Amino acid sequence: MKKQALLILFFFIVICAVFSQNNTSPAPQLDEAVSELAGNIHKKLTDEKVQKIAIGQITYRGTVPPLCTYWINQLTGDLTNIPNRSYLILSGGTAGADWTITGEIVDIAGVIRVYTRLIRTEDRSIQSAYQSDFERTGAFVAMLASSQSGQSGASGSSSIQDDYEPDSWENPVSYEIGENQDTAVLINRAISPGGDEDFFLLIPERDARIVMETTGSIDTYMEFYDLETREKLAEDDDGGQGTNARIRYSVEAGHSYIAKVRGYSGNTTGNYAFRAFYTASSTSGSSWSNPIAYEPGSDEDDAQVINREIEEDEEDFFLIIAEKDGRLTVETTGSDLDTYMEFFNADTREKLAENDDGGQGYNARIRHSVEAGKRYIAKVYGYDGEGGQYGFRAYIQVQTRFAPDEYEPDGDSPQASRIETGTPRQHTFHPANDVGCRNIQRLV
């Protein structure tokens, strides 16, 4: 009790010192926001019939400055003083708790934002998330200032305790994808020595394009997987700000994905944050379920060019139904946008091909054999999520069919027919992937 009293006295002195240096005390704003938050949390706990709740930490850049301590202390007090509550508030760790309260503070342009989350202790899935915004005044900044000396940075820095460990393929951290960048919840994590890896489970509510990224000062590497098949779908090193990783990917509603984050090298340790969010709703008017129908031409000169414009992080989808078997060319044109193209079986969504700069300049071009009557999707977007204008066209070169020659089958060595040097012989390739083996005899 003496240690607890001394600790409370210490923070009281620190906060009073902060307030004395600023004309406006942030305490009334904090108290009002925490009181409202406590009411919301109480309702959620009551509705869900939670029996035991643990109070975890609120952190800022991996540390616990006075603002974090004040927030947790006020929240604990407000919850404790709610009459006739049906749940117990535990102290001394999360053991035995059904849910845990945790969160972090983010300092962004002009705003100090406090994220508070309710986490199911058993599987660490997010049950509810709240945010409280405050104007970035000197008083608030001062209450965060003590964390700067303990801020982790480059490789080799000490890591904080990670409340989400241990996580793995079988036990990933559930993450609710934000509607946009501003509302996406930042989860503070730490890369510990010894090749630590962090696993985030994402299950999108709709077909969409999402962005996953890390923030912070350590060099992160991210990989993105289909959870069911464990197929690696994408990976990135420094696609985000500085040495942070960022991946953009189109996902399917209800499908389970894993974003795996690690340090770039085995020596990289320290603190970082992870978030994921949907990109802006498409204004281009096309999607998987509503693609742009396109009738391919018979050759390059006959192909109609459709001029398109997409916004940042948007995609265009073109539906192509081949009338005949042939070799399809799909490509973009123009000089305004560096395009990237993916080509799919429209019914199974199997990716058949992809290309970046196979066309003229920074345009994409894909050539792929297609079958009559089958449906295909060509998806086009800016290389790094950028927007701009481009043209799209496609054409099919119909494959001429030849009858099998008289020497078939001769696709491997045992089937090879004998041919004498200097004696010409006519053969055909049938079908398109046909190969021919010849047993050459030299006359002496």
C-alpha positions, 0 to 999 in steps of 0.5 A: 500500500505504501508503494502504491500511495507513493506512486500515485503521489509521484504522478500527481506531482508530475501532472501538477507540474505539467498543469502549472506550465500551461494555462489550460488543464487537460484534466476536465477533458480527460475526465469527461472522455473517460466517464463517457468511455466507462459508460460505453464499456459498462454497457458492452460488458453487461450486454455480453454478460462478461464475468471478469474484466482485467485492466491492462496498459495504455501505451504511447510509442511503447512506453507508459507516460503520465497521460497513459497512467492517468487514463487507466487510473480514471477508467478503473475508478469510474468502472469500479464506482458504477453501482450494481455492476455484474462483473468483477474488476481484477488486478494483478494481470489478466489471469482468470479474466474473460476480457482485458482492457488495453490500448494505445495513444497516437500523436498525429497532426494536430490531434492526440488520439486515445484508442481503448480496446476490449480484448477477449483474453482467451483468443485475443480477438477484439470485441470492441474498440473506442477512440477519443480525440483531443486537441494537441495542446502543450499540456497534453504534449507535456504529459507524453514527453516522459516517454521520449527517452524510452522510445525504441528505435533502430535495430538492437534497441530493447523491446517492450513487453508484448501483451499479444505474445505468444502468437503464431499461425495457429493463434494469430491476433484478430484484427478488425479492418478499419473503414479508412486510414483515420479510423483504423486501430493501431496495435502496438507490437514488439519484435523481440530478439531471436527471430520473433514474428507477429501474426495478424488475422484479417477477415474482410466483411466485403470484397475490397482492396485493403492496405496493411502497413506498419508504423514506427522507426524499426525496419519491418518486413511483411508477408501476406497469406491465404490462411487456408492454403498458406499460399503467400499472396504478397510481401513487402519491405520498405513500401511504407513510410521510411523503412516500414512495410506496406501491402495493398491487396484485393481480398474476398469477403469472409475469407481468412488472411494472415499478415505476418510481420518480422524485423528485416534482419534477425538483429532487428528488434524494437517497437512498431504498430500495425494497422489495416484499412479498406481503401476508398470506395471505388468511383470507377464503377467496376468491381469483381461483381460488376466488371466492364464487359469488353469484346476483344478485337481480332488484332492490334489495329482492330482492338478498341481502346477504352480510356479510363481514369482511376483514383488512388488505390482504385482498380478496374475490372474488365470481363473478356469472354473468348469466342474462339480458342486463341492467344489473347493479348491484354494491355494498357496504353498511355503515358500518365499512369504506371499500370499493373495488371493481373489476369484471372479465371473469372469463375474460380478467381485463379490468378493466371498471369500478372505483369508490370512493365511488359508493354510500352513504357510503364504500361502492362501487357499480358499474353495468355492462351484462352478457351472459347466460351470461358470467362476471364477478368483483367484487373488494372490498377496503379503500380503503387496505388497511384491514380491517373488516366490510361487506356485498355485494349485486348485482342485475340489471335486465333490459333490455326489448327493443324492435323497430326502429321504421319509421324505422331506420336513422337513426343518422347525419345522412345517414340522418336522416328528415324530421320537421315541427315540431309533429308527434309521432312514435313511436320506439324505442331499439334496441339499448340504445346506439341513437341517432337523428338527425332532419331537422327542417323548419319550416313557414313 
